[in-house]
Amino acid sequence: MDTFLIHLLNSLLYASVLFLIAGGLSLIYGVMRIVNLAHGNLYAVGAYTTAWAVGRVLGGAPTLVLYALLPVGAVAAAALGAVLEPTLLRPLYKRAEEYQLLITFGLLLVLEDRIRVVWGPYPLAASALFEGPGSFAIGESIYPTYNLAVITVGGLAAAGLWAFVYKTKFGVILRATSQNMRMASALGVNVNRVYVQAFTLGCFMAGLGGAIIVPQQGAVLGMGVDALILAFVVVVIGGLGSLEGALLGALMVGVVREFGIAFFPEIELAVLYFMAAVVLLIRPAGLFGRT
Amino acid sequence: MGEVSRRDFLNSLGVTVGAAVAASAGAVGSVVGPSKAEAQVRGTIPDKPYKIGHMTFFTGAAAVLGEPSYKGHILAAEEINAQGGLLGKRKIETFKADEAAGTDANVKEMRRMKLSEGIDLFTGVISSGNTPALGPVAEELKLLTIFVDGCTDFLFDKAVPNPHYIFRITNMQSADGVIAAVATAMTWPKVSKIAHIHPDYSYGRNAFDHFKIAIEKLVPGTKVVYEGWPKLGTTDFTSHITNAIAAKPDLLASSVWGGDYIAMYKQGLRYDLFKKMKFTSMIAFGVAPHAIGKDHPEGVIGGIHSNYYWNYPPAGKWPLNDIFVKKYFDRWKEYPNFQSEGAYTTLYLLKQSIEKANKLIGGWPDDEAIITLLEGASIAGPAGYLHIRADIHQGYKDAVTGFSVNSPDYPFQILDPKRMITIPIRNITAPPGWPKGEPTSTYTWIEKTWPKVTKA
């Protein structure tokens, strides 16, 4: 029973971070119809920035200050997004989709290289934050307290995003633009502004995912591409462009991966792709996808 | 078969513990490092640069190994160039390539470097997925190649069983699993339930297979209670750790490495993983040394890919290592790892062979002459004596592993130089002439020739 509870918490931990990454990816696609291949690297920028900031002030700083630094990564990723959309993506909206794929793929490579130039080839850690709260007992086992914070942030992000999209005026504009950009524009919506806001918000989520998980996992080169692939598995299952889909997809991936590792460790790599393949066969647009 | 005691069998393997520098190879040629007076060079030497392609990981998670490889290479090249270059004339010019481009792209890059840049030597390479693809192409291109790593047994077992142009200087991969098992059997002979976590690719599979076959001989009756196979590049190990703990093993064996391993041990600490079981790694301390924090558990077996750790041979015992570590630190402000040592020794091995060939035939020696002198060559490097087996062109040096310890002298955790375990590599790998086997020749050799010990 204890072990089962730990498995469940592990699943939620994994799902929380995945939701933040995949949710941002889906939000951007839903509003702007852009598949941002560099999305995983914005997650990496979030992780590296937070680890770097924590590393800079470590040594004597009270722990509370360190925790206050967590969101730095999310803000950095959002700021980067706010710059990238108008400069790099906007000129390409009138062109065919392949151009957007090419430019975001190019961006992926550039960011990957920039991260190495700025932060070097060795992993960065912010593990003081992970160690700070220690562990608590679950039966005979112990569990890292920090993981609960990650799960909480993931949950709050999902709830906050839902409220934002469905309960605010901006959410209405966002959904209207998403459903019919021309009509929204004709009705007086400043589409350019909506786009940059949506893109920034999506990047903020990715950066937040990186920022809250970096104390537990560290920041390593290549983490962005890995995250991107997993985020695609999630949106394939949930449906690209759907936040509900991203949430359900992330939960499914979290649970299936956790119990896959427990019961079929030999095929850990295959299990997620198998699930995505099944969904593609049954519902090609994903569980919540618009057909 | 009569009684076989573990103690007697380990003695027969030549296992030594502590600060001994075991002599292994036969005749030793020259040593690494700048020589004082340049030996007399015979004949005229062209002064055009000697071009070397060095391929290693500059991006991606494996850059933690790639960066030290490149730094070791550059240090040696700078030293040789400061003396005027090879044979005092030919300056080394390095072309670097990013191994992270993928196997197909790496093969193309090797071709391009040979055909467009006209490189004289190809070196580097870390991944065991790449050497079996690059090896046959180097043979086809007639490109002199010294792989630093990419140490899979498969390369000389199957991919290129009769190499001519390609050499490799790190110990064969199977040594990792075998020495980890030997160290485990010596340290914790009572373990019986064993959990495994290995990256799911050729290296992890190889480490698992060889650890398993060797531990079955040395500690009969062990059983595997959990196997976890995370993807290479994974930094979330919560599930694997939970499952390993739930299986209640006596020991966890793991070949997870680089940034992956840093994440794994930090997460393991928060689950009390290391308090609940013993821990043996094949390669944990193979990363750039400062990447292992002081929070890492002490007294565990922290493998170094069975090749080299910077504080062994210990200070004062083996001047070549003292000098190398100091020069490396002065140049790069960090300590070397086994890739640094391998890449560094590679260039001096090349230099030695070129100088000997020149002494014999005069002028700049062609590749055939260099190859003849590389075959069976021996050199004293920072890690100890290195011997190149003439039949399979494989580097042989004592396999090493050690135990983690904190020292007030360093801001990171180190391996305890007083407790290093060394084994002559010839005693734990298949000998020349042994028939090719599955999954490796060394595996079938251990399976068929090692006795099962029956008492301590």
Interface residues (C-beta under 8 A of the other chain):
Chain A: T3 I6 H7 N10 L13 Y14 E112 D113 R116 P121 Y122 P123 A125 S127 F130 E131 G134 S135 S141 I142 Y143 P144 Y146 N147 Q216 Q217 G218 V220 L221 G222 M223 V225 D226 R257 E258 I261 A262 P265 E266 E268 L269
Chain B: F58 T59 G60 A61 A63 V64 G66 E67 A100 D200 Y226 E227 G228 W229 P230 K231 G233 T234 T235 D236 T238 S239 H240 T242 N243 I245 A246 G258 G259 D260 I262 A263 K266 Q267 L269 R270 Y271 D272 V287 A288 H290 A291 G293 D295
